[in-house]
Amino acid sequence: MKTESVVHEYKNYMGLGVKPSDFDKFWEQALDELNKLPMNFELEKVHIPSNFANFYNLYFMGVGGARIRCQYICPKQMNGKVPGMLMFHGYHCDSGDFTDKLSWVAEGFAVLAMDCRGQGGLSEDQTIVKGTTLKGFIIRGVESGPESLYYRSVFLDTVQAARILMAMEEVDEESIVVQGASQGGALALVCAALEPRVKKVLAQYPFLSDYRKTFEFDITSSAYEELHYWFRFRDPMHEKEKEFFHTLEYIDIQHLASGIKAKVIWAMGLEDGICYPATQFAVYNKIHSPKEMIIFPEYGHEYLPKLGDKVRGFFLD
């Protein structure tokens, strides 16, 4: 009943976001900027014992001159081209251990896991902005306009990472899948929207959506707390509220969702107080490609038991 009630409430919910009239042009121009960059990368061998996998640090130069680091793990023995998997991590974190990806390498995937610039990993952040960066990255650049937003660069990094993986001699460019949770789930969806050759997406409780709706909830202890603190310290009388939310529309993933061509599996906990279900449905309902929602009624923004077993075949078909 709980699941039915929430799904009924939000099955037609399309978000409070207002897509800017020049949104598509904005991202076309951003991709044009990316297209001018060379797809060069460096591989640095990492010595970790394994009977079946090789490990590398992979570096590429992203927009704005930032050096982006990824983990690259591939099978030692490959008979022909192998499928590729992109992984994106959660907010403020990094790509984790190399060995976390070994089960997918054992299944024959070449795995590329990207560190988001300026977060917990080794990727650089060269963003130069006016205003505060207090509490987080959503607001980084918001006072300088949409072209200066931190996530504009990160969204483009996901595309560049996908294209590099597709260009690798050992990887089948027609068999690319992506996955992530929270921030990683948002980036997986963005990657598929901006690089439509991606075939499959697994997104767990994605971040970065429906900021206007999010602001109606209690966000002081959520990943969106920086929205609250921006107003508290930068605009306490909300004189710039309209401009603030309009700028954030350019990095609201609900406005990119319709560009996804990949098959999507979406996992959500109905008690999620970090990325609220309403903000997730705002994105999910705008995806037109084949999709499936898996709901965990008693779970929130946390480990979702049995999900890995249930969806494993999704990537192996």
Residue pairs with C-beta under 8 A, 6 or more apart in sequence:
2 270
2 297
3 270
3 295
3 297
6 270
6 277
6 295
7 293
7 295
10 277
10 278
10 281
10 285
11 281
11 285
12 285
13 278
13 281
13 282
13 285
14 254
14 282
14 285
14 286
15 209
15 210
15 212
15 213
15 252
15 254
15 279
15 282
15 283
15 286
16 210
16 212
16 213
16 282
17 209
17 210
17 211
17 212
17 213
17 249
17 252
17 254
17 255
17 282
18 212
18 246
18 249
19 249
19 255
20 26
20 246
20 249
20 250
23 249
23 250
23 255
26 146
26 250
27 194
27 256
30 63
30 152
30 155
30 156
31 156
31 159
31 194
33 63
33 156
34 63
34 156
34 159
34 160
37 61
37 62
37 63
37 160
38 61
39 60
39 160
39 163
39 164
39 167
40 60
40 61
41 58
41 59
41 60
41 164
42 58
42 59
42 60
43 56
43 57
43 58
43 72
44 56
44 57
44 58
44 59
45 54
45 55
45 56
46 55
46 56
46 57
46 98
47 55
48 55
48 98
48 99
50 76
50 99
50 102
51 76
52 75
52 76
52 77
52 105
52 106
53 73
53 74
53 75
53 76
53 102
53 105
53 106
54 73
54 74
54 75
54 76
55 71
55 72
55 73
55 98
56 71
56 72
56 73
56 74
57 69
57 70
57 71
57 72
57 122
58 69
58 70
58 71
58 72
58 112
58 164
59 67
59 68
59 69
59 70
60 67
60 68
60 70
60 160
60 161
60 164
61 67
61 68
62 68
62 117
62 123
62 153
62 156
62 157
62 160
63 153
63 156
63 157
64 126
64 127
64 153
65 126
66 117
66 123
66 124
66 125
66 126
66 127
66 153
66 157
67 123
67 124
68 114
68 115
68 117
68 123
68 124
68 157
68 160
68 161
69 114
69 115
69 121
69 122
69 123
70 95
70 112
70 113
70 114
70 115
70 161
71 95
71 98
71 101
71 111
71 112
71 113
71 115
72 110
72 111
72 112
72 113
73 98
73 101
73 102
73 105
73 110
73 111
73 113
74 82
74 105
74 110
74 111
74 170
75 82
75 105
75 106
75 108
75 110
78 170
81 170
81 171
81 172
81 175
82 108
82 109
82 110
82 170
82 171
82 172
82 175
83 108
83 109
83 110
83 171
83 172
83 175
83 176
83 177
84 109
84 110
84 111
84 112
84 165
84 166
84 168
84 171
84 172
84 173
84 175
84 176
84 177
85 101
85 104
85 109
85 110
85 111
85 112
85 176
85 177
85 178
85 179
85 315
86 111
86 112
86 113
86 114
86 158
86 161
86 162
86 165
86 176
86 177
86 178
86 179
86 188
86 191
86 198
87 95
87 101
87 111
87 112
87 113
87 114
87 178
87 179
87 180
87 184
88 113
88 114
88 116
88 158
88 178
88 179
88 180
88 183
88 184
88 185
88 187
88 188
88 191
89 95
89 96
89 113
89 114
89 115
89 116
89 119
89 120
89 121
89 180
89 183
89 184
90 180
90 181
90 182
90 183
90 184
90 207
91 119
91 136
91 137
91 182
91 183
91 207
91 223
92 119
92 120
92 136
93 119
93 120
93 121
94 115
94 119
94 120
94 121
94 122
95 113
95 114
95 115
95 121
96 113
101 111
101 113
104 111
104 315
105 111
107 315
107 316
109 315
110 165
110 168
110 170
110 171
112 161
112 164
112 165
114 123
114 157
114 158
114 161
115 121
115 122
115 123
116 123
116 154
116 157
116 183
116 187
117 123
117 124
117 125
117 126
117 127
117 150
117 153
117 154
117 157
118 124
118 125
118 127
118 137
118 150
119 137
123 157
125 150
127 140
127 141
127 148
127 150
127 153
128 148
129 140
129 141
129 143
129 144
129 148
129 150
130 143
130 144
131 139
131 141
131 142
131 143
131 144
131 234
132 139
132 143
132 230
132 233
132 234
133 139
133 140
134 226
134 229
134 230
134 233
135 225
135 226
135 229
135 230
136 223
136 225
136 226
137 150
137 151
137 154
137 226
138 150
138 151
138 208
138 211
138 224
138 226
138 227
138 248
138 251
139 226
139 227
139 230
140 149
140 150
141 148
141 149
141 150
141 152
142 149
142 230
142 244
142 247
142 248
143 234
145 247
146 152
146 247
146 250
146 251
149 247
149 248
149 250
149 251
151 208
151 251
152 250
152 251
154 187
155 187
155 190
155 194
155 251
156 194
158 187
158 188
158 190
158 191
158 194
158 195
159 191
159 194
159 195
161 191
162 176
162 178
162 191
162 195
162 197
162 198
163 195
165 171
165 176
166 173
166 176
166 197
167 173
173 197
174 197
174 199
175 199
176 197
176 198
176 199
177 198
177 199
177 200
177 201
177 202
177 262
177 315
178 188
178 191
178 192
178 198
178 200
178 201
178 202
178 262
179 188
179 201
179 202
179 203
179 315
180 186
180 187
180 188
180 202
180 203
180 204
181 203
181 204
181 205
182 204
182 205
182 206
182 207
182 223
182 274
182 275
182 301
183 207
183 208
183 223
184 204
185 203
185 204
185 205
185 206
185 207
186 203
186 206
186 207
186 208
186 209
186 253
188 201
188 202
188 203
188 206
189 201
189 203
189 206
189 253
189 256
189 257
189 260
189 264
189 283
190 253
190 256
191 198
192 198
192 201
192 260
192 261
192 262
192 264
193 253
193 256
193 257
193 258
193 259
193 260
194 256
194 259
196 259
196 260
196 261
196 262
198 261
198 262
199 262
199 263
200 262
200 263
200 264
200 265
200 314
200 315
201 260
201 262
201 263
201 264
201 265
202 264
202 265
202 267
202 311
202 314
202 315
203 264
203 265
203 266
203 267
204 266
204 267
204 268
204 304
204 307
205 267
205 268
205 269
205 272
205 274
205 275
205 280
205 301
206 253
206 266
206 275
206 280
206 283
207 223
207 275
208 251
208 252
208 253
209 252
209 253
209 254
209 275
209 279
209 280
209 282
209 283
210 252
210 254
210 278
210 279
210 282
210 283
211 224
211 227
211 245
211 248
211 249
211 252
212 245
213 276
213 278
213 279
213 282
214 222
214 224
214 227
214 276
214 279
215 224
215 227
215 228
215 245
217 273
217 276
218 273
219 225
219 227
219 228
220 228
221 273
222 273
222 274
222 275
223 274
223 275
230 244
231 238
231 241
231 244
234 240
235 241
235 244
249 255
253 283
254 282
254 283
254 286
257 283
257 284
257 286
257 287
258 286
258 287
258 288
260 287
260 288
260 289
261 289
262 289
263 289
263 290
263 291
263 314
264 287
264 289
264 290
264 291
264 292
265 291
265 292
265 294
265 311
265 314
266 280
266 284
266 291
266 292
266 293
266 294
267 293
267 294
267 295
267 296
267 304
267 307
267 311
268 277
268 280
268 293
268 294
268 295
268 296
269 295
269 296
269 297
269 298
269 299
269 300
269 301
269 302
269 304
270 277
270 295
270 296
270 297
270 298
270 299
271 297
271 298
271 299
271 300
272 280
272 299
272 300
272 301
273 300
273 301
274 300
274 301
275 301
284 291
284 293
294 307
294 310
294 311
296 304
296 307
299 305
